Amino acid sequence: SLEDALEIAEKELSDHPNEDVVFDIFGGEPFLAFDLIPRFCETLWERHPDRNLHFSCITNGTLIDDTIAGWLQRNSNRFFSHISLDGTPQMHYANRGEKMPVETAKLFAKIWPNRATAKMTVSKETLGSLFEGVLYLNELGLRVAPSLARGLEWDDSDLDIYRRELRHLVDYYSKNPDKEPIEMFQL
């Protein structure tokens, strides 16, 4: 409930009185509860105008409508959302069995230029297209944070494919120093 969320947030703010705070809103799909998100954020922004309060979430992007998009745009300086996209539309469908929300991806790149990030899950089925998927998401204007799917039985042949795809990315970034590398290469 809004009351529970505010109680938790107020406790965290009182426990960290001199710190900037980022609240991560998560669960299944955060925008299923979009009716609560603006009230939660705006209440805290109103109660604590001198605090540097930010909010973030990860979404699959399927529920973004004009209302949500408008609110995100108006609050893009203090609310940030990552989007879960698994590479090309074919890769995304292979992993999730649903159409990739390409227009939402473009919208996020517009709302948060040079910051919008796609959280990309790589499965055994999509591993051989990792390089292609990263470039596709970059072309949409997104930074890419790929990670291997958990709970799968990866084997040595998968490691060979992964190594090959990472080598393609290394070669690509070496030849294109103006391109920002994927997050794992920035560690």
Buried (B, 14 or more C-beta within 10 A) or exposed (E): EEEEBBEEBBEEBEEEEEEEBEBEBEEEBBBEBBEBBBEBBEBBBEEBEEBEBBBBBBBBBBBBEEEBBEBBEEBBEBBBBBBBBBBBBBBBBBBBEEEBBBEBBBBBBEBBEEEBBBBBBBBBBBBBBBBBBBBBBBEBBBBBBBEBBEEEEBEEEBEEBBEEBBEBBEEBBEEEEEEBBBBEEEE
